[in-house]
Amino acid sequence: MWAAMNDQTRRDQDGAGVATRAAALRLLDAVLRKGLPLESALDNAARGLERADDRALAHAIAAEVLRILPDLDALLDSATAKPLPPDAKARTALRIALVQALQLNTPAHAAISTVLPLVDGGPRKLVHGVFGTLDRKGAKLPDLPSLPEGVAERWERAWGADVVEAARRAIAAPPPLDLTLKSGEVAGLEGVSLASGHLRLPAGGRVTELPGFAEGDWWVQDLSASLPARLIGRGPGRALDLCAAPGGKTMQLAAAGWDVTAVDMADQRLKRVRENLARTRLKARLVSGDALTFSDDPYDVVLLDAPCSATGIFRRHPDVLHRVRPRAVATLAERQQAMLARAASLVKPGGLLVYSVCSLEPEEGERVAEAFLASHSGFAVDPITMQELPAGLTPNARGQVRVLPGDLAEQGGVDGFFVARFRGSKTSSRR
């Protein structure tokens, strides 16, 4: 997203420029009105865009609008006698024009000329007038983006005002690029290591052009996302990775010597796992199936990185801040409890069960873990120690890990995450 944003918005005056903004408008509609993830909506929204650069720019414009949406809307509302409806096409067109002029270094005339064809009649005059008013006033955005009101209130109740402020700082700058190394150092690849087998690079640049990509020496994986597999340690033995796509944890387990079975419901998502395994020359058995119904002989370790609200990855995917509602969090938490119970039935007596979510909602992390322990007497917390974690991260009083905005801020921050590790009874690991 960030690399595309830094590209010049070339061909702004021709049809390709307008088509790109039309794709960005469709993307925003898919996220804000239909509640779809930005990434999954891209193919349909960008239909007709032949150039990869145009697709990338449409994605970048939409993502940047979502990153600073409350502040864009505050500017728009300051320039209209009556607020435009949230889903009005004129409001969305103005968001696109403003984000180009204020954030993407697009000349004002190009920013407005490429969105006016998206609206007709009276709204066209309105868009032109509001944009002109803000441009003449020298409108500016705050240094730190505002979080959506509901999100800020929810996170303040859960974690406090300091975490909300840290989240604003986290989303204000492009996150760094974290790599998990397959083994040892990679010639020509320079960065900062925050843990064994980890390398952090500055944001920007083309991932596929970095040393070691073609050779499969590493894969992209936020440091937080690497924690669940790190806390399993090295093999040998049988390991089950439930909800495995895109495959980072599968590759970690395979590289650590485990005999891995990776399960995911979507064949398309497993295709990506297969491609990643091929590039890194690692092996795993791939199974298309539902984690709630998957059945097999028991495993030494089971890792469930459960489907969740994904609010912890808001730095890279700001759409989660606008499409995830409390009701969805509750529904996801219920499903996670069922999946965790199923995962427990696949653990050998005395084996390990690791549960994780890339969420900042305690309903999906801490409370799911508590409910599991209350209903599964055959399992107990296997406390995570400080020595197992990257410097700067600490386990909580229960021996679980909660990663929050503000953690490792001086090193570039990390995604929000929760990890709990359980040990099954040696006589029985079932309920």
Secondary structure, DSSP 8 states (H G I E B T S, - for coil): -HHHHHS--TTTTSHHHHHHHHHHHHHHHHHHTT---HHHHHHHHTTT--SHHHHHHHHHHHHHHHHTHHHHHHHHHHT-SS---TT-HHHHHHHHHHHHHHHS---HHHHHHTTGGGS-HHHHHHHHHHHHHHHHHT----SS----HHHHHHHHHHH-HHHHHHHHHHHTS---EEEEESSS--TT---B-SSTTEEEE-S-S-GGGSTTTTTT-EEE--TGGGHHHHTT---SSEEEEES-TT-HHHHHHHHTT-EEEEEES-HHHHHHHHHHHHHHT---EEEE--TTT---S-EEEEEEE-----GGGTTT-TTHHHH--HHHHHHHHHHHHHHHHHHHTTEEEEEEEEEEES---TTTTHHHHHHHHHH-TTEEE----GGGS-TT--B-TTS-EEE-TTTTGGGT----EEEEEEEE-SS----
